[in-house]
Amino acid sequence: MTMITEPAPNFDSLARAYRLLEVIAFGRTLERARFCMLDRLAGCRDILVLGEGDGRCLARLVSAVPAARIHCVDASAAMLDRAARRIAGTEAARRVTFVRADAFAADFPPAGYDAVVTLFFLDCFRAEQVALLVERVAAAVKPGGLWLFADFAIPAAGLARIRARLVLAVLYAFFRWRTGLPARELPPSEKILCKAGFFPVDERSFSGGFIRSALLERR
Ligand SMILES: C[S@@+](CC[C@H](N)C(=O)[O-])C[C@H]1O[C@@H](n2cnc3c(N)ncnc32)[C@H](O)[C@@H]1O
């Protein structure tokens, strides 16, 4: 087995400004991509969220899936703190477990989850890291389980493709500088998920194909 031993990127210093920076750069589009298929997880009992971030998705998820236990793993204490504060005092808080951990080192129960959620998370890593992580996490998903995914993508042609490449170059340079992000370019995460036995059952595109959401099922 390939071992990837490098520190997780550190998003602590960005946690407070993360939402504002996102809205300035992309308006509400990333939120639309995150939230558009949360209701498809409605029947799930155990959900693993990797790289939750500041809790905006979590706050929606606990309402969309009112019976689920949610296991939230993130390497950033500051992000987890914001996420926990977002749902503090609600009934849902009892159903959510927060774990500060590197997703590459965390233990996941075999076939323990009905669904995994990675939103703008897999694009933090290089292709070989995504393949390794998907392989580890896939073993924790029940047969027939779901993987809800959203990330940036590079449109096939035209101005949209040029624009996407430029914006991604700036984004990767910024996040490498601020967090130590290991990736320099988008990994082929959807292909890696398919290779690991997850097949798309629904997908949505935003901003001319620059942003994608996909729901995949483990066959
Ligand atoms: C780009 S942000 C995405 C946050 C959120 N999911 C969203 O939709 O905006 C990446 C998140 O993944 C976390 N993260 C990055 N590398 C990680 C790792 N190796 N293990 C666990 N969490 C990690 C960061 O702390 C951050 O909260």
The ligand as an SDF file (V2000), in Angstrom:
LIG
                    3D

 27 29  0  0  0  0  0  0  0  0999 V2000
  -11.4300   23.8640    0.6520 C   0  0  0  0  0  0  0  0  0  0  0  0
  -12.0500   23.5740    2.2470 S   0  0  0  0  0  0  0  0  0  0  0  0
  -13.6890   22.9980    1.8850 C   0  0  0  0  0  0  0  0  0  0  0  0
  -14.6230   23.1880    3.0480 C   0  0  0  0  0  0  0  0  0  0  0  0
  -16.1000   22.8500    2.7660 C   0  0  0  0  0  0  0  0  0  0  0  0
  -16.3010   21.4330    2.5910 N   0  0  0  0  0  0  0  0  0  0  0  0
  -16.6460   23.6120    1.6010 C   0  0  0  0  0  0  0  0  0  0  0  0
  -17.5130   23.0880    0.9080 O   0  0  0  0  0  0  0  0  0  0  0  0
  -16.2490   24.7640    1.4160 O   0  0  0  0  0  0  0  0  0  0  0  0
  -11.2380   22.1120    2.7000 C   0  0  0  0  0  0  0  0  0  0  0  0
  -11.5530   21.6390    4.1090 C   0  0  0  0  0  0  0  0  0  0  0  0
  -10.9580   20.3690    4.2880 O   0  0  0  0  0  0  0  0  0  0  0  0
  -10.1590   20.3670    5.4610 C   0  0  0  0  0  0  0  0  0  0  0  0
   -9.0190   19.4910    5.1920 N   0  0  0  0  0  0  0  0  0  0  0  0
   -8.0180   19.6940    4.3000 C   0  0  0  0  0  0  0  0  0  0  0  0
   -7.1640   18.6710    4.3010 N   0  0  0  0  0  0  0  0  0  0  0  0
   -7.6350   17.7880    5.2090 C   0  0  0  0  0  0  0  0  0  0  0  0
   -7.2060   16.5040    5.6550 C   0  0  0  0  0  0  0  0  0  0  0  0
   -6.0940   15.9340    5.1760 N   0  0  0  0  0  0  0  0  0  0  0  0
   -7.9530   15.8870    6.5820 N   0  0  0  0  0  0  0  0  0  0  0  0
   -9.0770   16.4370    7.0830 C   0  0  0  0  0  0  0  0  0  0  0  0
   -9.5290   17.6380    6.6950 N   0  0  0  0  0  0  0  0  0  0  0  0
   -8.8180   18.3060    5.7760 C   0  0  0  0  0  0  0  0  0  0  0  0
   -9.7600   21.8080    5.6920 C   0  0  0  0  0  0  0  0  0  0  0  0
   -9.4580   22.0510    7.0530 O   0  0  0  0  0  0  0  0  0  0  0  0
  -11.0050   22.5520    5.1970 C   0  0  0  0  0  0  0  0  0  0  0  0
  -11.9610   22.7050    6.2170 O   0  0  0  0  0  0  0  0  0  0  0  0
  1  2  1  0
  2  3  1  0
  2 10  1  0
  3  4  1  0
  4  5  1  0
  5  6  1  0
  5  7  1  0
  7  8  2  0
  7  9  1  0
 10 11  1  0
 11 12  1  0
 11 26  1  0
 12 13  1  0
 13 14  1  0
 13 24  1  0
 14 15  1  0
 14 23  1  0
 15 16  2  0
 16 17  1  0
 17 18  1  0
 17 23  2  0
 18 19  1  0
 18 20  2  0
 20 21  1  0
 21 22  2  0
 22 23  1  0
 24 25  1  0
 24 26  1  0
 26 27  1  0
M  CHG  2   2   1   9  -1
M  END
$$$$
